[in-house]
């Protein structure tokens, strides 16, 4: 999810910790240590964002990869809990601080798994991208719920247990409900379109509005689901392969290799352009406004030498899809 949401959940996890462990609610120094571990643990896996300084290709290879992997899950809280216990003089509570950090890191990865972008959470055993397509990058309901809970606790003087235990119960009920509804959306698409293939859905900010892409043997169908209505908006042919040599010449490009390591519904087309060719690689999952904004453009000369290439999003950050 987005950075703001992760940090907010770090704050409410600290409140939950205070509810479950009375010494944390009674000792201000201990609670400061808990809050430090919870906030930093809720953000730590996304430190891979610094790979963006080396360019988008490095970022797409690193983001939600090693820092979100199985070995990272216990290592992040170990580092954070030791630093916090040392900084606040709370060695007697090291095990509890470690548990708080582990919960924060695991909840971060869990929420990323819910997103359509996905996460490589089973590395090093499997490098496959996992995504459950349940929550958008920013979920208005969860953000409002946790913001209200945090404010109620801070300003209302209500006991932590009476705020955060119901809050997290409602959080997981909401996520479970969205998972069930997402399955119904996928089934509805298949039933309405009567096409055999693989369907990906992208959740919108509204819980009843979804985008989808359905891949069959020869086509990609993109469209929207609005409540009970399913509507196809565009159909993309996979191509005949007639310009295979032109497309193949781009495979050695660093950006294309990084793209193919991440993309799952790949659409590629080549066209003559001036004194050369333009090859466009796109992931159809992330369509927007009848366009395919995520991918790589590679320009070749007539001898099929790479002249230039660009990799990334071709949409505004506030435009859907929110991944």
C-alpha positions as CSV (number, residue, x, y, z in Angstrom):
1,X,0.0,0.0,0.0
2,X,1.0,3.7,0.0
3,X,3.5,5.0,2.5
4,X,1.0,7.1,4.4
5,X,-1.3,4.1,5.0
6,X,1.6,1.9,6.1
7,X,2.7,4.5,8.7
8,X,-0.9,5.0,9.9
9,X,-1.2,1.2,10.5
10,X,2.1,1.3,12.3
11,X,0.6,3.8,14.7
12,X,-2.5,1.7,15.3
13,X,-0.4,-1.4,15.7
14,X,1.4,0.4,18.6
15,X,-2.0,1.0,20.1
16,X,-2.9,-2.6,19.7
17,X,0.3,-3.6,21.4
18,X,-0.5,-1.3,24.3
19,X,-3.9,-3.1,24.6
20,X,-2.3,-6.5,24.6
21,X,0.7,-5.8,26.9
22,X,-0.3,-3.6,29.9
23,X,3.3,-2.5,30.7
24,X,3.4,-0.7,27.4
25,X,0.4,1.4,28.3
26,X,1.7,2.2,31.8
27,X,5.4,3.0,30.9
28,X,5.8,6.0,28.6
29,X,9.4,5.1,27.7
30,X,8.4,1.5,26.8
31,X,5.5,2.8,24.7
32,X,8.0,5.1,22.9
33,X,10.1,2.1,22.1
34,X,7.0,0.1,20.9
35,X,5.9,3.0,18.7
36,X,9.4,3.4,17.2
37,X,9.5,-0.3,16.3
38,X,5.9,-0.3,15.0
39,X,6.3,2.7,12.8
40,X,9.7,1.7,11.4
41,X,8.7,-1.9,10.9
42,X,5.6,-0.8,9.0
43,X,7.8,1.1,6.6
44,X,11.1,-0.9,6.6
45,X,10.4,-3.2,3.7
46,X,9.9,-0.2,1.4
47,X,13.4,1.1,2.0
48,X,14.0,-0.6,-1.4
49,X,12.5,2.5,-2.8
50,X,15.9,4.1,-2.7
51,X,16.7,1.9,-5.8
52,X,14.8,4.5,-7.7
53,X,17.9,6.7,-7.5
54,X,19.6,4.3,-9.9
55,X,16.7,4.5,-12.4
56,X,13.3,2.8,-13.0
57,X,14.9,-0.4,-14.2
58,X,16.7,-0.9,-10.9
59,X,13.6,0.1,-9.0
60,X,11.3,-2.4,-10.7
61,X,13.8,-5.2,-10.1
62,X,14.2,-4.3,-6.4
63,X,10.9,-3.0,-5.2
64,X,8.8,-5.5,-3.2
65,X,11.5,-8.1,-3.8
66,X,14.3,-9.0,-1.4
67,X,13.1,-6.6,1.3
68,X,9.7,-8.3,1.3
69,X,11.0,-11.9,1.1
70,X,10.8,-14.7,3.7
71,X,14.3,-14.1,5.1
72,X,13.6,-10.4,5.5
73,X,10.4,-11.0,7.6
74,X,12.4,-12.0,10.8
75,X,15.5,-9.9,10.1
76,X,13.8,-6.5,9.9
77,X,12.2,-6.8,13.4
78,X,15.4,-8.3,14.8
79,X,17.4,-5.2,13.7
80,X,14.7,-2.7,14.8
81,X,13.9,-4.3,18.1
82,X,17.6,-4.4,19.1
83,X,18.1,-0.8,18.1
84,X,15.0,0.3,20.0
85,X,15.9,-1.7,23.1
86,X,19.3,-0.2,23.1
87,X,18.2,3.3,22.4
88,X,15.4,3.4,25.1
89,X,17.1,1.0,27.6
90,X,14.4,-1.6,27.3
91,X,16.4,-4.8,27.1
92,X,14.0,-6.5,29.5
93,X,11.3,-6.1,26.9
94,X,13.3,-7.1,23.9
95,X,11.1,-10.2,23.1
96,X,8.0,-8.1,23.1
97,X,9.6,-5.4,20.9
98,X,10.6,-8.1,18.5
99,X,7.0,-9.4,18.4
100,X,5.7,-5.9,17.7
101,X,8.3,-5.4,14.9
102,X,7.4,-8.8,13.4
103,X,3.7,-8.0,13.4
104,X,4.4,-4.6,11.7
105,X,6.6,-6.1,9.0
106,X,4.3,-9.1,8.3
107,X,1.2,-6.8,8.1
108,X,3.1,-4.6,5.6
109,X,3.9,-7.5,3.3
110,X,0.4,-8.9,3.8
111,X,-1.2,-5.7,2.6
112,X,1.1,-5.5,-0.4
113,X,0.1,-9.0,-1.3
114,X,-3.5,-7.8,-1.3
115,X,-2.6,-5.2,-4.0
116,X,-2.7,-5.9,-7.7
117,X,0.9,-4.8,-8.1
118,X,2.0,-7.8,-6.0
119,X,5.0,-8.8,-4.0
120,X,7.8,-11.5,-4.3
121,X,7.1,-12.6,-0.7
122,X,8.2,-16.3,-1.2
123,X,11.7,-15.5,-2.3
124,X,14.2,-17.2,-2.3
125,X,12.1,-20.3,-2.9
126,X,10.0,-18.7,-5.6
127,X,10.6,-15.5,-7.6
128,X,7.0,-15.4,-8.9
129,X,5.0,-12.3,-8.2
130,X,2.1,-12.9,-5.9
131,X,-1.0,-10.6,-5.9
132,X,-4.5,-11.2,-4.7
133,X,-6.1,-8.2,-6.4
134,X,-8.2,-7.3,-3.4
135,X,-7.2,-3.9,-2.2
136,X,-6.2,-0.7,-4.1
137,X,-2.9,1.0,-3.3
138,X,-4.8,3.4,-1.1
139,X,-8.0,2.1,0.5
140,X,-10.2,5.0,1.7
141,X,-12.2,2.8,4.1
142,X,-9.2,1.4,5.9
143,X,-7.5,4.8,6.0
144,X,-10.6,6.5,7.5
145,X,-11.1,3.6,10.0
146,X,-7.6,3.6,11.3
147,X,-7.4,7.4,11.4
148,X,-10.6,7.6,13.4
149,X,-9.4,4.9,15.8
150,X,-6.1,6.6,16.4
151,X,-7.7,10.0,17.0
152,X,-10.3,8.5,19.3
153,X,-7.6,7.0,21.4
154,X,-5.4,10.0,21.5
155,X,-8.1,12.6,22.1
156,X,-10.9,10.7,23.6
157,X,-9.1,9.1,26.6
158,X,-10.6,5.7,25.8
159,X,-8.7,2.6,26.9
160,X,-6.6,1.1,24.1
161,X,-8.2,-2.3,24.2
162,X,-11.7,-0.8,23.6
163,X,-10.4,0.9,20.5
164,X,-7.9,-1.2,18.8
165,X,-9.2,-4.8,19.3
166,X,-12.5,-4.0,17.6
167,X,-10.6,-1.9,15.0
168,X,-8.4,-4.7,13.9
169,X,-11.2,-7.2,14.0
170,X,-13.2,-4.9,11.6
171,X,-10.1,-4.5,9.5
172,X,-9.7,-8.2,8.9
173,X,-13.5,-8.7,8.4
174,X,-13.4,-5.9,5.7
175,X,-10.4,-7.5,3.9
176,X,-12.1,-10.9,4.1
177,X,-15.3,-9.5,2.7
178,X,-13.4,-7.9,-0.2
179,X,-11.7,-11.2,-0.9
180,X,-15.0,-12.9,-1.2
181,X,-16.4,-10.2,-3.4
182,X,-13.3,-10.2,-5.6
183,X,-14.0,-13.9,-6.3
184,X,-17.6,-13.1,-7.2
185,X,-16.4,-10.4,-9.6
186,X,-14.0,-12.8,-11.4
187,X,-16.8,-15.4,-11.7
188,X,-19.2,-12.7,-13.0
189,X,-16.8,-11.7,-15.7
190,X,-16.4,-15.3,-16.9
191,X,-20.2,-15.8,-16.8
192,X,-21.0,-12.6,-18.6
193,X,-18.3,-12.8,-21.3
194,X,-18.5,-16.6,-21.9
195,X,-14.7,-16.7,-22.7
196,X,-12.1,-19.2,-21.7
197,X,-9.0,-17.6,-20.3
198,X,-7.2,-16.0,-17.3
199,X,-8.8,-13.0,-15.6
200,X,-7.1,-10.3,-13.6
201,X,-9.1,-7.6,-11.8
202,X,-7.8,-4.3,-10.4
203,X,-9.8,-3.0,-7.4
204,X,-10.9,0.7,-7.5
205,X,-11.3,3.1,-4.7
206,X,-15.0,2.3,-4.6
207,X,-15.5,-1.3,-3.4
208,X,-18.1,-2.0,-6.1
209,X,-15.9,-0.7,-9.0
210,X,-13.2,-2.8,-10.6
211,X,-11.2,-2.9,-13.8
212,X,-10.3,-6.2,-15.5
213,X,-8.3,-7.8,-18.2
214,X,-9.2,-11.2,-19.6
215,X,-6.6,-13.1,-21.6
216,X,-7.6,-15.7,-24.1
217,X,-5.6,-17.6,-26.7
218,X,-5.5,-14.7,-29.2
219,X,-6.8,-11.6,-27.4
220,X,-6.8,-9.4,-24.4
221,X,-10.2,-8.1,-23.3
222,X,-10.2,-5.1,-21.0
223,X,-13.2,-3.6,-19.3
224,X,-15.0,-2.5,-16.1
225,X,-17.3,-4.0,-13.5
226,X,-19.8,-1.6,-11.9
227,X,-21.9,-3.5,-9.4
228,X,-23.6,-6.3,-11.4
229,X,-22.7,-4.8,-14.8
230,X,-19.7,-6.1,-16.8
231,X,-18.6,-4.0,-19.8
232,X,-15.8,-4.7,-22.3
233,X,-14.1,-1.5,-23.4
234,X,-11.2,-2.6,-25.6
235,X,-9.9,-5.7,-27.3
236,X,-6.2,-6.1,-28.1
237,X,-5.0,-8.8,-30.5
238,X,-1.8,-10.5,-29.5
239,X,-0.3,-10.2,-33.0
240,X,0.8,-12.5,-35.7
241,X,4.5,-12.5,-35.0
242,X,5.2,-11.1,-38.5
243,X,7.7,-8.6,-37.1
244,X,9.4,-11.1,-34.9
245,X,12.9,-10.1,-35.8
246,X,12.2,-6.5,-34.9
247,X,10.7,-7.4,-31.6
248,X,13.5,-9.9,-30.8
249,X,16.1,-7.3,-31.3
250,X,14.8,-5.5,-28.2
251,X,15.1,-8.5,-25.9
252,X,18.7,-7.7,-24.9
253,X,17.6,-4.2,-23.7
254,X,18.0,-3.9,-19.9
255,X,14.5,-2.2,-19.6
256,X,12.8,-5.0,-21.6
257,X,14.4,-7.7,-19.4
258,X,13.3,-6.0,-16.2
259,X,9.8,-5.5,-17.7
260,X,9.5,-9.2,-18.6
261,X,10.6,-10.2,-15.2
262,X,7.6,-8.3,-13.7
263,X,4.8,-8.1,-16.3
264,X,2.2,-10.9,-16.6
265,X,-0.2,-9.9,-19.4
266,X,2.4,-8.9,-22.1
267,X,1.3,-7.1,-25.2
268,X,4.0,-6.1,-27.7
269,X,3.8,-4.4,-31.1
270,X,6.3,-3.0,-33.6
271,X,5.8,-0.2,-36.1
272,X,8.0,1.5,-38.7
273,X,9.1,4.9,-37.5
274,X,11.0,7.3,-39.8
275,X,14.3,5.5,-40.5
276,X,13.8,2.8,-38.0
277,X,11.2,1.0,-35.8
278,X,9.4,1.6,-32.5
279,X,8.7,-1.4,-30.3
280,X,6.2,-1.0,-27.5
281,X,6.0,-3.5,-24.7
282,X,3.0,-3.2,-22.4
283,X,1.4,-5.0,-19.4
284,X,-2.3,-5.0,-20.2
285,X,-3.3,-5.5,-16.5
286,X,-2.7,-1.8,-15.9
287,X,-4.8,-0.2,-18.7
288,X,-6.3,3.2,-18.2
289,X,-8.6,5.4,-20.4
290,X,-8.3,3.0,-23.4
291,X,-4.5,3.2,-23.1
292,X,-1.8,0.9,-21.9
293,X,0.4,3.2,-19.7
294,X,2.9,0.8,-18.2
295,X,5.8,-0.6,-20.2
296,X,8.9,0.0,-22.3
297,X,9.3,1.8,-25.6
298,X,12.4,0.8,-27.6
299,X,13.5,2.7,-30.7
300,X,15.6,0.8,-33.3
301,X,17.4,1.9,-36.5
302,X,17.0,0.1,-39.8
303,X,19.8,-2.3,-38.9
304,X,17.9,-3.2,-35.7
305,X,20.3,-1.5,-33.4
306,X,18.8,0.0,-30.2
307,X,18.9,3.8,-30.4
308,X,17.0,4.5,-27.2
309,X,14.5,3.1,-24.8
310,X,12.3,4.4,-21.9
311,X,10.6,2.4,-19.2
312,X,7.9,3.4,-16.7
313,X,4.4,4.7,-16.3
314,X,2.8,7.1,-18.8
315,X,0.0,8.4,-16.6
316,X,-0.4,10.7,-13.7
317,X,0.0,9.3,-10.2
318,X,-3.6,10.1,-9.3
319,X,-5.0,8.3,-12.3
320,X,-6.2,4.7,-12.0
321,X,-5.2,1.9,-11.8
322,X,-4.1,2.4,-8.2
323,X,-1.3,-0.2,-7.8
